[in-house]
Amino acid sequence: MEGKVEHKFDMKPHEQNLEEYGRLCRERTNKSMIKNRQIQVIDNDRGVHMRPMPGMVGLISSNTKEKKKTTPVKQPEMKRTRRDRGELEDIMFKLFERQPNWALKQLVQETDQPA
């Protein structure tokens, strides 16, 4: 998005309310510094509430599943062996006679050779 600033607007509190405004700013700063977390100690719990129940594992919704993209599971590839240069050139020429443009992935798949 592009734009151009045509008017500038600066704002100051009135001279009469300057002390009150300063007090208000200090109160806001002090409120933001106060930590409102509470710690509750649980006696003799043995972590019962921390463990998922047997039937509840699939019911717990989390956004981590949505954030992670599922990657397809790759099957273990067998190590490809290189063919000799002349044989590979013949295969490549035949492929390019069939189709003028190839992606590297397609060539690897068609020739069954390492990239």
Residue pairs with C-beta under 8 A, 6 or more apart in sequence:
13 21
42 49
52 60
80 112
80 113
80 114
82 88
82 113
82 114
83 91
83 111
83 113
88 111
88 113
91 110
91 111
92 107
92 111
95 102
95 107
95 110
95 111
96 102
102 110
104 115
107 113
108 114
108 115
